[in-house]
Structures are given as C-alpha cells and as structure tokens.
Amino acid sequence: MRKVEPKTPAENIIMTLGGLTKTASLLSTEEKRVAVSTVQGWKERGKIPQEWWETIIEAGKSVDKTIELQMFLQLPEKAA
C-alpha cells in the first residue's frame, strides 16, 4: 500500500513528533501541562498557533526530529 502524505502543516508536524499524545507530552512542562485535546485541535484546524512554533522546534530537537519553520507554513522545499 502507498503511504498517504499528511494534508496539513499541523498534521505533518504532529506525525513527525510521534502523534497526538507524544506531541502533548513533549510540549508539557512541570509548570504547564499541554492536553492531548489541545494538540488534537491543532490537527483538526490544520495549523498550530504561532506562539507554539519555537517551543515545538525545540521539542523536536530534544528527540532528534527536525522541525523547520517552512513546515508550519507549508512552503515548498527548495529545489536541489
């Protein structure tokens, strides 16, 4: 079977980080817990609020996943 590509920037990023629960866990701190329903809302709306972008990029680095700014904006990759 052929793998279907994610349709939205949010879905792509959430999948890269390991899914809804893993993303929520990566973004949670001792001071503030991020609910899975928050991440699910981003997926359903197809975008992640800009105030989360830097935190998500850093969370990706912590688990050796590359999250780049263009992923939030769904910009095409540069041609080689």
Buried (B, 14 or more C-beta within 10 A) or exposed (E): EEEEEBEBBBBBBBBBBEBBEBBBBBBEEEEEEBEBEBBBEBBEEBBBEEEBBEBBBEBBEEEEBEBEEEBBEBEEEEEE
